[in-house]
């Protein structure tokens, strides 16, 4: 029975990993600034050979940085002063990030909003009583261009 469950889990994870094409993955790369926060909160997502490098900033300071595969395998990181485990996978055009701290699991679903300059991040605590949040980000270079236009 354990073998069957393991095979199902591997098959499901592999399906998620293969469901996004290269063009979908490329859309996530770059610097993203949270709307309404200037450049103080954001994400930087970069490509590495076997996955992604991710940097999250809050109040202009890095709070967590890690490199992880996109096949749903766990990656141990140290973030926010304590050990955490993250895993990432693509579910169609969405990038899903699962973050585990002790017994708390948080799911983030990243979706690029057409034409590609917007990023929606749905924050879903997986424990009872958690509330879903939806945050919106813009490509940093798009934010800078808009700010320059407004100041002229």
N, C-alpha and C positions, 0 to 999 in steps of 0.2 A: 504494500500500500504506500509506503514512504517513497519507493522508487517511482510509482505512478505520479504521486504529487510533485516530486522533484522534476520529472519530465514535463508535466503540465506547466509548472512555474517557469522552467527554462524556455519552453515553447512560447509562452505568453510574453515573457520578457524579450525574446528574440523578435517576436512580431512587433512589439513597440519600437525596438531599435531600428528595424528595417522600414517602418511605416513612413518615415520622413525622408524625402529625397535631399540631395546635396543642396539644392536651391533653398529649400525650407530651412535647413540648418544655417546656411550663410546669413539669412535674414536676422538672426539673433546676435551676430557678431557686432561688437562696437561698444560705445559708451552710451549709457542711458541715464538721463537725469529725471528725477521725479517731478511731475508737473506741480507747480506752485512752491517748490522748495529751492529754486535756483539750481545750483550744482551741488547742494549740500547732501542730498540723498540720492543714491543711484546704484547702478550695476555696471560692471565692465565684463563683457564676455568675449573671450579670445579662443581661437582654435589651437589645439595641440594635437600631435599625431594620433593619439588614441582617445581623444575626448575633448573636454573643454576646460579652460581655466576661467574661474569666476572670482570676481572681487565685488564685495558689497560695501558701500560706504554709507555712513549715517553722520549727519552734522559735519560733513566734509572730511571725516576720518575713516580709514578702513576698519571695518568690524570683523570681517571674515574674508579669507582668501583661500582658495583650494583648487586643485586639479583633480578631475574625476572623469571616468569613462562615461559613455552615454548608453551603456547596455544594461543599466539597472543594477550593477554590482555595487556593493557598499564600498565607500571610501572613508577612511578615518581621517578626521581633521581636528585641529584645535582652533576653536573660534569662540569669541566672547569670553575668553578666560577658562574654558573647560572643554573636555573632549566631546566631540559630536561625531555622528556618522551621517553621511549624505549619500544619496544615490540619485542618478539622473537617467532619464530615458525620454525618447520622443514618442508621443502618442499622436499620430498623424502629424499635423503641422505645429502642435504644441510641444513645448519642452516642459517636462515635469521634474521637479526637484523635491525629493523627500528628505527631510532633516529630522534626525532622531537625537534628542538630548534626554538622557536617562530614560524615563518611560513616556516622554512626550514626543509625539510625531506630528510634524507640520508638513503639509503638502503645499507647494507653490506651483501653479500652472502658468507658464509664460506663453503669451500669444502675441505675435506681431500683428499689428493692425494695418491693413492696407492704407496707403500705398507703401508702407514699410518704415515710416518715421515715428510710429507709435508702438508702445509695448504695454500690454495689459498684464498685470500680475495678480492672480487670484490667490489669496493667502487663506488656507483652509486648515485650521487646527483639527487633528483627527481624534482628539479626546472629547469626552462628553462636555457639553456646555461651551465649546469653542465657537466663536462667531466668525463667519466668512468675511474677509475684507477684499476689496478690489482697489488696486492702486494703478495709476497710469503714469507712464514715463515717455519721454521723447528722446530721440537720438540727440546726443549732446551737440553735435555740429548743427542740427536743425534748431536747437534751443539758442545757440550762440547767434545764428543768422537772424532769428526772430528778434532777439534782444537788440542787435545792431540796427535793424529796421525801425524798431520802436524808438530808439534814441536819436535817430536822424530826423 
